[in-house]
Amino acid sequence: MISRQLALFSLLLSLSASAATIDRIAAVIDRQLITLSEVNQMVAIRFFPRTISRNEDDYRHDVLEALIAQALRYRDVERFGAQDIPKDSIEARMTEIGARFSSPEAFTAAIQAVELTPDEVRALVKRQLQVEAYVQERFSPLVFIPNEELETYYRGPWSEQRRQRGLAIPPLDQVRDEIRTLLKSERLQSEIEKWTAQLRARVNVDVYAWK
């Protein structure tokens, strides 16, 4: 019995050594794999926005972290039921991603080059929008900006930034809604990051791509 097991093990080693490497694992979330080819696809089609200060390797790392975060968040979405997303919203996000290219043709070519179809990209967009909808429904009602905080921000960072750019500083009443929206967006992002960190702490997340 032991000799048969050893023979089988030797055969598996032989096959493994002779087989061509098809893909590499970029990260593992419990048993869920994110492959290097998935990262490469998302980089190639510019699925996630890229800031000017990030070089190519930085951006690839950002994409992997975004894929990990999205996978963790989607697990929570599935627990409570993912919302249906209107086709118009999906197409609007497709247009937004396409605008990161020099032309619609360049976007289409990038999709084809990584062996995806437009419908497969739409499916990825739908999942992303389902996560965003869940986040808005869960966290947005909890974000409250008191007038005191708004006024402090107006007198401090907001006005200082405009002075540095040589812009006029309008009265608070004219920009109150604008500043409140900005502060709510920042607070919401902070809540999302805390939630994602909590989700990540509950599971095993191993990153391999840059080791």
C-alpha positions as CSV (number, residue, x, y, z in Angstrom):
1,M,0.0,0.0,0.0
2,I,2.8,2.4,1.0
3,S,4.7,1.6,-2.2
4,R,1.6,2.4,-4.3
5,Q,1.3,5.7,-2.6
6,L,5.0,6.5,-3.1
7,A,4.6,5.6,-6.8
8,L,1.6,7.9,-7.1
9,F,3.4,10.7,-5.4
10,S,6.4,10.3,-7.7
11,L,4.1,10.3,-10.7
12,L,2.5,13.6,-9.5
13,L,5.8,15.2,-9.0
14,S,6.9,14.2,-12.4
15,L,3.8,15.6,-14.1
16,S,4.1,18.8,-12.1
17,A,7.7,19.3,-13.1
18,S,7.1,18.7,-16.8
19,A,3.9,20.7,-17.0
20,A,4.0,24.3,-18.3
21,T,3.1,27.0,-15.8
22,I,-0.4,28.2,-16.8
23,D,-0.8,30.9,-14.2
24,R,0.4,32.2,-10.9
25,I,-1.5,32.9,-7.7
26,A,-1.5,36.5,-6.8
27,A,-3.5,36.1,-3.6
28,V,-5.6,33.7,-1.6
29,I,-8.6,34.7,0.4
30,D,-9.4,31.6,2.4
31,R,-9.9,29.2,-0.5
32,Q,-10.7,31.9,-3.1
33,L,-7.9,32.5,-5.6
34,I,-6.9,35.7,-7.3
35,T,-4.6,34.9,-10.1
36,L,-1.9,37.0,-11.7
37,S,-3.7,36.9,-15.0
38,E,-6.7,38.5,-13.3
39,V,-4.5,41.3,-12.0
40,N,-3.0,41.7,-15.5
41,Q,-6.4,41.9,-17.1
42,M,-7.7,44.6,-14.7
43,V,-4.5,46.6,-15.3
44,A,-4.7,46.3,-19.0
45,I,-8.3,47.5,-19.2
46,R,-7.7,50.1,-16.5
47,F,-10.7,48.8,-14.6
48,F,-9.7,50.7,-11.5
49,P,-8.6,54.4,-11.7
50,R,-4.9,55.2,-11.5
51,T,-3.5,58.3,-9.9
52,I,-0.8,60.2,-11.7
53,S,1.8,59.6,-8.9
54,R,1.6,55.8,-9.1
55,N,4.1,54.0,-11.4
56,E,3.2,50.8,-13.2
57,D,4.3,48.5,-10.3
58,D,2.5,50.6,-7.8
59,Y,-0.7,50.5,-9.9
60,R,-0.5,46.7,-10.2
61,H,-0.2,46.5,-6.5
62,D,-3.2,48.9,-6.1
63,V,-5.2,46.7,-8.5
64,L,-4.5,43.5,-6.5
65,E,-5.5,45.3,-3.2
66,A,-8.7,46.5,-4.9
67,L,-9.5,43.0,-6.1
68,I,-9.0,41.6,-2.6
69,A,-11.1,44.4,-1.0
70,Q,-13.9,43.9,-3.6
71,A,-13.9,40.1,-3.0
72,L,-14.1,40.6,0.8
73,R,-16.9,43.2,0.4
74,Y,-18.9,41.1,-2.1
75,R,-19.0,38.2,0.4
76,D,-20.9,40.5,2.8
77,V,-23.1,41.7,0.0
78,E,-24.1,38.1,-0.9
79,R,-25.1,37.5,2.8
80,F,-27.8,40.2,2.5
81,G,-28.6,39.9,-1.1
82,A,-27.1,41.8,-4.0
83,Q,-29.2,44.5,-5.6
84,D,-30.1,44.4,-9.2
85,I,-28.2,47.1,-11.2
86,P,-29.9,49.0,-14.0
87,K,-28.3,48.5,-17.4
88,D,-27.9,52.3,-17.8
89,S,-25.7,52.3,-14.6
90,I,-23.6,49.5,-16.0
91,E,-23.2,51.3,-19.3
92,A,-22.3,54.6,-17.6
93,R,-19.5,52.8,-15.7
94,M,-18.3,51.2,-18.9
95,T,-18.1,54.6,-20.5
96,E,-16.2,55.9,-17.5
97,I,-13.7,53.1,-17.8
98,G,-13.4,53.6,-21.5
99,A,-12.7,57.3,-21.0
100,R,-9.3,56.2,-19.5
101,F,-8.3,55.3,-23.1
102,S,-7.5,57.5,-26.0
103,S,-10.6,56.2,-27.9
104,P,-13.4,53.7,-27.7
105,E,-11.5,51.6,-30.2
106,A,-8.5,51.5,-27.9
107,F,-10.7,50.3,-25.0
108,T,-12.2,47.6,-27.2
109,A,-8.7,46.5,-28.3
110,A,-7.5,46.3,-24.7
111,I,-10.4,44.1,-23.8
112,Q,-9.7,41.8,-26.7
113,A,-6.0,41.7,-26.0
114,V,-6.6,40.1,-22.6
115,E,-9.1,37.7,-24.0
116,L,-12.2,39.2,-22.3
117,T,-15.5,40.1,-23.9
118,P,-17.4,43.3,-23.3
119,D,-20.1,41.3,-21.6
120,E,-17.6,39.8,-19.2
121,V,-16.4,43.3,-18.3
122,R,-20.0,44.3,-17.8
123,A,-20.4,41.4,-15.3
124,L,-17.3,42.7,-13.4
125,V,-18.8,46.2,-13.5
126,K,-22.2,44.9,-12.2
127,R,-20.5,43.3,-9.2
128,Q,-18.5,46.4,-8.5
129,L,-21.7,48.5,-8.6
130,Q,-23.5,46.0,-6.4
131,V,-20.8,46.5,-3.7
132,E,-21.1,50.3,-4.1
133,A,-24.9,50.2,-3.8
134,Y,-24.6,48.1,-0.6
135,V,-22.1,50.5,0.9
136,Q,-24.3,53.4,0.2
137,E,-27.3,51.7,1.7
138,R,-25.4,50.5,4.8
139,F,-23.1,53.4,5.7
140,S,-24.4,56.6,4.1
141,P,-27.3,57.1,6.5
142,L,-24.8,56.8,9.4
143,V,-22.6,59.6,8.2
144,F,-23.6,62.9,9.8
145,I,-21.7,66.2,9.5
146,P,-22.6,68.7,12.2
147,N,-22.5,72.4,11.3
148,E,-19.6,73.0,13.7
149,E,-17.4,70.6,11.9
150,L,-18.5,72.0,8.5
151,E,-17.7,75.6,9.6
152,T,-14.3,74.6,11.0
153,Y,-13.4,72.9,7.8
154,Y,-14.5,75.9,5.8
155,R,-12.4,78.3,7.8
156,G,-9.4,76.0,7.9
157,P,-8.4,73.5,5.1
158,W,-11.0,74.4,2.5
159,S,-10.2,78.2,2.6
160,E,-6.4,77.5,2.8
161,Q,-6.5,75.3,-0.3
162,R,-8.3,78.0,-2.3
163,R,-5.8,80.7,-1.1
164,Q,-2.9,78.5,-2.2
165,R,-4.5,78.2,-5.7
166,G,-5.2,81.9,-5.9
167,L,-9.0,81.4,-5.8
168,A,-11.6,83.6,-4.2
169,I,-13.3,82.4,-1.0
170,P,-17.0,82.7,-1.3
171,P,-19.3,83.0,1.7
172,L,-20.0,79.8,3.6
173,D,-23.7,79.9,2.7
174,Q,-22.8,79.6,-1.0
175,V,-20.7,76.5,-0.6
176,R,-22.2,74.8,2.4
177,D,-23.7,72.0,0.4
178,E,-20.5,71.5,-1.5
179,I,-18.4,71.2,1.6
180,R,-20.9,68.9,3.3
181,T,-20.8,66.6,0.3
182,L,-17.0,66.6,0.4
183,L,-16.9,65.8,4.1
184,K,-19.5,63.1,3.8
185,S,-17.5,61.5,1.0
186,E,-14.4,61.5,3.1
187,R,-16.2,60.2,6.2
188,L,-17.9,57.5,4.1
189,Q,-14.5,56.4,2.6
190,S,-13.2,56.1,6.2
191,E,-16.1,53.9,7.2
192,I,-15.6,51.7,4.2
193,E,-11.9,51.3,5.0
194,K,-12.7,50.4,8.6
195,W,-15.3,47.8,7.5
196,T,-12.9,46.3,4.9
197,A,-10.2,46.0,7.5
198,Q,-12.6,44.2,9.8
199,L,-13.6,41.8,7.0
200,R,-9.9,41.2,6.2
201,A,-9.2,40.4,9.9
202,R,-11.8,37.6,9.9
203,V,-10.2,35.6,7.1
204,N,-6.8,34.4,5.9
205,V,-5.5,36.6,3.2
206,D,-2.1,35.6,1.7
207,V,-0.5,37.8,-1.0
208,Y,2.1,36.1,-3.2
209,A,2.5,38.2,-6.3
210,W,5.2,40.5,-5.0
211,K,7.0,38.1,-2.7
